[in-house]
Structures are given as structure tokens and as C-alpha cells.
Amino acid sequence: MAELKHDDEMVYELADLFRMFADSTRVKIMSALMDTEVGVTELANGLQMTTSAVSHQLRILKDSRLIRSRRDGKGILYSLADDHVATILNMGMEHLNENRGGGI
């Protein structure tokens, strides 16, 4: 914690990171990518969204280094950038479930 107290740049970067998780569409996309690589069309169909809307969010997530892409023939497959992203999502769910069951 002392690291954050003295590093304003780190505080702003951390706030930007959490801002990526503040959008329900982005959370849905990252959740869909937790266990598999998925293309835009499959993601759009699964989330019942347009490919344009999904592509827009994928670009934001990729720019934030939360997801990565790789070419697969003519298509592009997306996945989480690393295990940290899945850990953040899982810890958030654990926190919510704990607070629901245990009261506040």
C-alpha cells in the first residue's frame, strides 16, 4: 500500500484499469474469454450484440492490454491477456458472493 501512497502515476493507472471493469459489456466480454479464444461474430452472437459494438469494446480492452488477439486464417481470435485478468474477475465475483451471503 505504501507504494500507492507515493506514486501518483500508479494511482491513476490503477484507476484506469478499474475503469475498464466498470462497463458491464466489457465485463461480459472478458468473462466470455476466460476459458477460450473467441472470434468477434461468436462473441456478438453469444452476447446478443452487434459485431460493431463488440469490436468497439474489444479495441478498448486490447488498448488497455486486458485482452490479446491472434490471427487464425482469415479471422481473429481474442483471449484474455493473462491470468491476472481472470483473477480480477474471479476475485470480484468472490467478493460479491461473500457480501451477498454474509451480510454487510
N, C-alpha and C positions, 0 to 999 in steps of 0.2 A: 504494500500500500504506500510505503514511503516513496516508491518510485513514481507514483502518480502525483503525489503532492508537489514534487519539484519539477515536473516535466509537463508544461502546458501543451506542448505539441502532442504528447502521448494521450493526454486527456481528450483533446479534440479528435484525434484519430480513433480513439475508443468510442467516443460519442458517435462518430460517423459510422463505425462498424455496427453499433447497436441500432442506428437509424435504418440500416438495411433490413433488420429483423422487425422493424415497426410496421411493415407493409404486409398485409395478410396474403396478397397474391405472391409476393416473393417468398414468404414462409411456406406456402403451399408448393411452390416450385422446388424449393430446397428440400422439402420433405419428400417429394416425388423422386428426387435424385439421390436419396440417402443410400439406396441399396443397388442402384442400377444406372446405366447410361441410357439416356432417352433423347430422342430427336424432338424437334420443335412441334411437328404435327402430332406426334403421340402425346406430348405434354399438353398441347392445346385441347386435344380431344378428351383427355383424362380430366382436365380442369374445366372443361366446357367454356373455353375462351377462344378468341380468335388467335390465329398464328401470329398476327401482327402484335397483339397485346403481349403475348408470351415472349416474342422476340425482343420487344422493348425491355421487358423485365430481365430477360437473360443477359442483355447487353449491360444493364446496370449491375447485375450480380457479377458478371465477368470483369467489368471495370473495377469492381470492389475486391476482386480476387477471391470471391467466395465460391465460384464455380469455374470449371475449365471445360474446354471443348477439344474435340479431335475429329478430324475428317474420317469418314467411313464411306469410301466410294464417292458417290455424288452428294451424300448427306453429311450432316454434322451431328455428332452425339455430345451431349452435355452430362457432366457429373459434378459432384461436389469437389472442390479444390483439394481438400484434405480432411482428415479425421476430426480436426478441430471444429469444423462447421457442424458436423453431425453431433459432436459433443455439446456444443452450444445449444442446438435444437433439443437434444435429449435432456440436458440439464434444465432447460426452460420448462419442458413437459413435466419433469420430476417435481420441479418447484410448484407448478400449478396443481398437480395431483396431490402433493403433500398439503398444500393450503386448502384444498377442497375437502380433504378427508379429516384433517386435524383441526380445522377452525383457525381463526386468527385471534 
